[in-house]
Amino acid sequence: MDVLKSDFITQGPKIPEFEEKIAKYCGAKYAVAFNSGTSALHASYFSLGLSSNDEMITSPITFVATSNAALYLDSKVNFVDVDSKTGNIDISKVEAEITDNTKLIVPVHYGGNPVDLKELSEIAIKYDVKIIEDAAHALGAEYNNKKIGSLEYSEMAMFSFHPVKHITTGEGGVIVTNNEEYFEKLKLFRSHGVTKENLKNSAGGDWYYEMQYLGYNYRINDIQASLGLSQLDKLDGFVKNRRKIANIYNEIFKDNPYFDTIKEDENSKSSYHLYPILLKNQYESKKREIFNKLRSEGLGVQVHYIPVYLQPYYEDLGYKKGLCPSSETFYKKEISIPMYPTLSDVDIEFVKEKLFKVLSNIQ
Ligand SMILES: *Cc1c(COP(=O)(O)O)cnc(C)c1O
């Protein structure tokens, strides 16, 4: 209400306040908020200088935005297969995919479960390639006792504030970075590439501004930022509840005959954006039937994700089925079951009962 009654609806004081709070939460120096996670990714790749002669590496078990943002800059996308146990990029397969043109690796913390950033960064350093984390699922997750976004092993990290993510601003996203040069470029890119500082030509008057890059209107507004501020206060509680629910699920599903679940590394803490189950081999071919039956039993199950390069647009670019076999198998096995902070004990019991009822009746 204060924002709505204020002089600013957009580009007001709530935006830097929100950015500072996010940066502090993650343990990063700077944050720049955007009108979506996708525009934030686009800006981060731009700030790194990704362009048409460059290649970027990511994994196909992600939302299309991760690689689309590289296509916006005419960069080539090189998909590296996932680890079939976690859905995260298979680090042992990264090195072979690096070429002289590789500039960027974008690991996706699938479901909120952190990629082994230290191991990945050793390869990145060896080949002078930069890392930007797609941390859309991982706000509040921890790696080596530090929050994702603390940037020990990467240049930047992106979080999304779409309503399905951990906190929301309606639509929105942010990039955190410790690098001042990226920080300045991110801000310019967000707003048409226009600035009143560090001018290239002489100012000639107080009205003067300069467009120095081909930027976009990717701004978040003050109304969204104030929602983000109140959401941030609740974040730790949200993550705590998700982890509590995941622990109960882990216990209930231990050693069941139908599916596997994803285990955390001992040095990391997932923020459990998702709780994926991975059907055992003999149920793979029945996924469609299982999914439909779960839906008709009242479970809001989802699938994350169709391997990006199997999308028609990517197929038209020349990507072929079979490119990343583990990702394709992961897709055949994966179903995301209900996971959100207000899921009650009664709800969990309902999920368990329906899941085992459906699976035990599959021939
Ligand atoms: C949600 C999401 C995005 C894009 O974020 P938006 O805010 O929806 O634009 C990018 N990558 C992943 C992995 C996501 O889940």
The ligand as a MOL file (V3000), in Angstrom:
LIG
                    3D

  0  0  0     0  0            999 V3000
M  V30 BEGIN CTAB
M  V30 COUNTS 15 15 0 0 0
M  V30 BEGIN ATOM
M  V30 1 C 11.9210 -20.9060 -13.5790 0
M  V30 2 C 13.1850 -21.2120 -14.2440 0
M  V30 3 C 13.8350 -20.3120 -15.1040 0
M  V30 4 C 13.2190 -19.0370 -15.6090 0
M  V30 5 O 12.6960 -18.2100 -14.6620 0
M  V30 6 P 11.4550 -17.2640 -14.9870 0
M  V30 7 O 11.4070 -16.3560 -13.7870 0
M  V30 8 O 10.2390 -18.1250 -15.1100 0
M  V30 9 O 11.7520 -16.5140 -16.2400 0
M  V30 10 C 15.0980 -20.6530 -15.5890 0
M  V30 11 N 15.6760 -21.8110 -15.2700 0
M  V30 12 C 15.0660 -22.7130 -14.4750 0
M  V30 13 C 15.7900 -23.9880 -14.1530 0
M  V30 14 C 13.7960 -22.4630 -13.9530 0
M  V30 15 O 13.1980 -23.3850 -13.1960 0
M  V30 END ATOM
M  V30 BEGIN BOND
M  V30 1 1 1 2
M  V30 2 1 2 3
M  V30 3 2 2 14
M  V30 4 1 3 4
M  V30 5 2 3 10
M  V30 6 1 4 5
M  V30 7 1 5 6
M  V30 8 2 6 7
M  V30 9 1 6 8
M  V30 10 1 6 9
M  V30 11 1 10 11
M  V30 12 2 11 12
M  V30 13 1 12 13
M  V30 14 1 12 14
M  V30 15 1 14 15
M  V30 END BOND
M  V30 END CTAB
M  END
